[in-house]
Amino acid sequence: MPPSTAPPGGSGPFCEDTRRMIVRLTGRLLEKHPDHVVMDVQGVGYHVWITLNTYEALPGSGQEATLLTYHQVREDSQELFGFAGAEEREVFRHLIAISGIGAKTAITILSGALPDEFRRRVQEGDEEALTAIHGVGPKMARRILTELRDKFGAEVPAWEGIAAAVAGEGDAKTRAVQSLVALGYRPQEARRAVQSALKRVDAQAPVEDLIRAALRGK
């Protein structure tokens, strides 16, 4: 009979599958932030990194939600990345398969564009649009175009839009800066990006709109 568990230090498809066992979570949102949530699943609290698109799609704190997840396992740590839909998780997996793009960078990239919008940019070979996303330089943009253009095919799927934004509590400018710092910005850089975004976004706009404008740059 085949073994029911993978042997320690083993390799091959079986081990790869068993290393990523958490693929979906359903539970109550204890905390909800633009870059992460804490979810109570049967009494266990899970910290899950999310994109801005997923933040917008989730209900408020205290409500029940479901996330599709990518479980990253390393020798010294484990992290969960959550997505409101399968399409965004699929694009995330494509991104982290590219040399030089880690999970956090992929989350930042997907926070700057909806999955279908990102695919369209790749389909059109729009390097300029890709480099407008924080953390994507010319070299990375060219690598993304080279490796993903053929994989995404000739047609852009007509995916459903993400749900309406959920308003957060507190000062939007402060929360936007904190979220950008969590996504890898330096504090001063985050403040400048948000200040610049405020010139293009209404000061009373939801925090997620402000963060998205800051991520997209000029």
N, C-alpha and C positions, 0 to 999 in steps of 0.2 A: 504493500500500500504506500502511496506517496505520503511524505511527512505532512503533518498538519501545521507545522510552524517552520520558518526558515532557520537554518542553522546559523549560529553566531559567526559573523565575518563572512557569510556566504555571498554569492553573487548571482547575477542572472535575473531574468524577468520576475521570477517568484519573489525574490528578496526585494526587488524594486517596488513591487506592489505592496508588500507587507510594511515597508517603511513609511508608506503614506496612507495610513488607515483612516484618518479623520477626513472624510470627504464632504460631510454635511452636518450642520448643527441646527437644531431647533430649540429655542428656549427664550427666556425673558431677558430683555436688554437692561442690564443694571446701569450701564453707562453708555452714552453715545457721543462720540466726538467725530469731527470731520476726517480724522485719520485712523481712528480705531474705535472698537466697541468692547465692552466686557459683557459677556453673555452667560447667564445662569442656566446650565443644563443639568437638571436633576441634582441640584445642590452643588455642582462644581462650576466655578467661575472660569471662563475661557477668555483670554485676551486675544483679540483678532484684529489684525491690520486690515483696513479697508480703503477703497478708492473713494473719491468724492462722489462719483456716480452712485455707488452703493449707499453712501451716507444719505443721499437724497431719496433713495428708494425705500429706506428703512422707516418703520414707525418710530414714535418717540420712546424715550426711556420708560421702562415699566411695562412696555407692550411685548407681546410675543412676536418673534421673527424667525425666519429661516435663512441661513447662509450656506451657499455652496463654498467649500473650502479647499485650499491647497495647503497640505501639511508639509512644511519644510523641516527635514531632520538632518542635523549635523552632529558631529562628534561631541560638541560642547553645548549645544542648544537645540531647541525646537521652537518653531514659530508657526502661527496659523495666519493665513491670508484669506479673507472672505469676500464673496461676490454675490450680488443680488440675482444674477442670472448666469446661465451657462456660457453665453456668448462672451461675456467679459472674462470669465475664467479661461476660456479657450485662447483668447488673445494674450492673456497674461502668460499662459504656458508657452505660447510661441515666442514671446519676448524673452523669457528667462532661458530659453534654449540657445539664445544668441550669445556668443562669447563677449564678456565684458558687461553684460546686463544682469544685475542681481535682482532679487525679488523686490527690494525697496525701490530700486530705480524703476522697475516695471510698474509698481503701484503709482509712483509719481507720474509716469508717462500717461497712464490710464486715467489719472485724476485731471489731466489737461485736455482730454478728448473722450467723447463717447466711443464705444467700441466700433460702431459702424463708421463714425467720422474718422477714426484712426485708420481703419481699413481703407477708406476712400483716399486718404492722404497717401498711403502706401501704394495703392493701385495707380494713382496719378503720378507717382514719383515726385511728390511735392516735398523736396528736401527742406525748403524754406519754412514750410508749415511745421515740419517735425522739429526743426531747430528752435522754433518759437516756444517749445515746451521746455520748462526748466529741467536741466540735467541732460539734455540731448544736444550734443555738439555736432559739428559737421561730420566727423568721422563716424560717430554712432548712428547718425541719420543715414549715412550711406550704407552702413552695415545692415541697418534695419531694412532699407529698400532692397538691398542685394539678396538678403536671406528670406524675406517675407513676401515679396511681390508675387512670385510664382505660386507660393503656397496659398495665398488669399484668392487666387483665381481671377478671372476676367470680370466677374460681376460682383457687385457689393450687395450682400443680403439685406433685405428690407426688414431689419429687426424692429421690434417694438421699442418705443422711447422709454427712457427711465421715468419712474413716477414723479409726481410733482414734489418740489423741494419741501422739506420739513423745517420749519423755523426753529432756530436754536435760542438758547437763553444767553444773556450777557451781551457785552459790547462786541459788535461784529468785527470791528477793526482789531481789537485785542485778540479775539479768538482766531481771526485769520492769520495774524502774525504767529501765534502759537502753533497753529496747524502747519504753516510753512516751515517753521523750525523743526517740527516733528518729521517733515518730509525731507529734511536735509539742508535747508537754507541756514546760513549764519544769521543770528538775530538782526544785525544791522541790514543785511541784504533782504531779509524778510520784511522789515519795516519799510525799506525803500520800495519793494515790490508792491506792497499793499497801498502805500501812499500814491504810487503811480496808477494803480488800479482804480483808486477812488476818483481819478480824473475821468475815467471812462464808465464807471458804474455808480449808480445812485447811492448816496450815503445811507439810505434806508433799505437798500437791497439786502436779501438774505445773505448770511455769511458764506454760504457755498458759492453764490455768484461772485462774491468778492475774491474768494480763494481761486476760483477758476480763472477770473480775469488776471489775477496776479501770476498764475502759472503760465498763462498764455503770453504774458509780456505785452509788448507794444502791438 
